[in-house]
């Protein structure tokens, strides 16, 4: 999910921390390309299309606070390694983990990193805060330590140890976040994990790819991509900036009918569940779907039987998604209308979150700076 510059994003999905040998769960495609599993973590109240859609309690008006699914990866921090699941987030650049330094009750039931148990930890004697689009804020102490994701081990990786967690996390027990955007939006100007792996020669390409299917667990590939996850061709989309994974969204079609908008900056964000358009664009989109209605705030509903196809235009190509693949739940019990996962409310940038990425395999290249996108091979 998109961070507020120069920060990061939202929370993580938890696992226990343990000082034990690292269990390698991925596999190598080549000496410098490694594939590893991602764990699907679902928000049950938002997932069942046969049950009423529910906002989580105390949700801010921001459209970015409603989560359907988050994907996490197992990360080992310190020596000996302490294991955590961290959210894979291409909408931010800082990595942080819950720690025994946390001073707020929000951390009480969460797994924690023990800095005093790591022989390789360096305290940088610097505190920093990251603030998110939903108003959440995390204050961290900056350290450097050894970090391993499957076969990929780097030394001296910047990690924030959470001290103050100002957010409601009762529905999202978590351990932290792995930021994978660009260094320029890091709160501490830190290199990301993939950058560090590239700098230290562990991978030969500063790139990674995400397979985040509509159901089941996913896959992250470091140092390249997995061609077997692509169905058809990969299309390369140039970036317009090197802060977020930002590109021009040129418009969209609904059932092959153009709904052109002025070229708009958009972000590919694995930490956001939904697709967030500007209010004018979202009205154009739903005006072309029979039976679509404004539901509440930035949300819209469509008939649960809707079968329209929406195609987003970027780089001169079109990338389709089925509207019935985005449904979040009924507008109310017994209704024939469902809340759709494409909503309004975008201000500066459009967000393409998991509602787009579950239908498209995405390769994130930093050299040259581009996105490689193709239909997902399920």
SULPENOR-V880239 format. One record per helix or strand. SS is the DSSP state (h for helix, s for strand). FROM is the first residue (numbers start at 1). TO is the last residue. If there is no record, write none. Layout:
{{SS,FROM,TO} {SS,FROM,TO}}
This chain:
{{s,3,3} {s,19,19} {s,27,30} {s,33,42} {h,44,46} {s,52,52} {h,63,65} {s,69,77} {s,82,89} {s,96,99} {h,105,107} {s,113,113} {h,115,117} {s,122,132} {s,137,149} {s,152,166} {s,176,179} {h,183,185} {h,193,199} {s,207,211} {s,218,222} {h,227,229} {s,230,238} {s,241,242} {s,245,254} {s,257,268} {s,275,276} {h,279,287} {s,293,296} {s,299,303} {s,309,314} {s,317,322} {h,323,325} {s,329,330} {s,337,339} {s,342,343} {s,350,352} {h,354,357} {s,360,366} {s,369,376}}
